């Protein structure tokens, strides 16, 4: 099935986080590396935009992949050559 690009606010989705940074500029290089392999699954947003993140990720910005299942988002990150820091089922509170 084709990947869904539904980043709509209010819906629940899986998020495989690659990194968390206090300053979004610190994620620029990683964003550039992940832009092509992750495509529409790439998510870079303030941690405040997600309900359901563990306490360790509450401050700053997260970068990772979003999708319909835990296995899908984790596989996307690994296929992109990165390591999954953690995975969470989240509700997106912000829209782009």
C-alpha positions in Angstrom: 0.0 0.0 0.0 1.3 3.5 -0.7 2.6 5.5 2.2 0.1 8.0 3.7 1.0 11.6 4.0 -1.6 12.4 6.5 0.0 14.9 8.9 -3.4 16.2 10.0 -3.8 17.7 13.4 -5.8 15.7 15.9 -5.1 12.3 14.4 -3.0 9.7 16.0 0.1 8.5 14.2 3.3 6.6 14.9 6.5 8.7 15.2 10.0 7.2 15.1 12.3 9.8 16.5 15.9 10.1 15.3 17.0 13.0 17.4 15.8 15.7 19.8 17.5 19.1 19.9 17.0 22.3 21.9 17.8 24.4 18.8 16.1 23.5 15.5 19.2 24.7 13.7 21.1 21.7 15.2 18.8 19.5 13.1 19.5 21.1 9.8 22.2 18.7 8.5 20.1 15.7 9.6 17.0 17.2 7.9 19.0 17.5 4.7 20.1 13.9 4.9 16.6 12.6 5.6 14.7 14.8 3.2 15.1 12.4 0.2 14.9 9.0 1.8 11.9 9.9 4.0 10.0 12.3 1.8 6.5 13.0 3.1 7.1 10.9 6.2 9.8 13.3 7.4 8.6 15.3 10.5 10.6 18.1 12.1 8.6 20.0 14.7 8.6 21.4 18.2 8.1 18.7 20.8 5.1 20.7 22.0 3.3 19.7 18.8 3.0 16.1 19.9 0.9 14.6 22.7 2.3 11.2 23.8 6.1 11.8 23.7 8.1 10.5 26.6 9.3 13.0 29.2 12.9 13.0 27.8 11.6 14.6 24.5 9.4 17.3 26.0 11.9 20.2 25.4 13.0 21.3 22.0 12.5 19.9 18.6 12.1 16.4 17.3 13.0 14.9 13.9 11.8 11.6 12.7 9.4 9.7 10.5 5.6 9.5 10.8 3.4 6.7 9.6 0.6 4.3 10.3 2.4 1.5 12.2 5.4 1.2 14.5 7.2 -1.2 12.1 6.7 1.1 9.1 8.2 4.2 10.8 11.1 2.3 12.3 11.9 0.6 9.0 11.8 4.0 7.2 14.4 5.4 9.6 16.7 2.4 9.4 16.4 2.3 5.6 17.4 5.9 5.6 20.6 5.0 7.4 19.7 6.4 10.8 19.1 4.9 14.2 15.7 5.2 16.0 16.1 6.9 19.3 12.6 6.0 20.4 9.1 5.4 18.9 5.9 6.7 20.2 2.2 6.7 19.3 1.4 10.5 19.2 -1.3 12.9 18.5 -0.2 15.8 16.3 -1.4 19.1 17.8 0.1 21.5 15.2 -0.6 21.8 11.5 2.0 23.1 9.1 
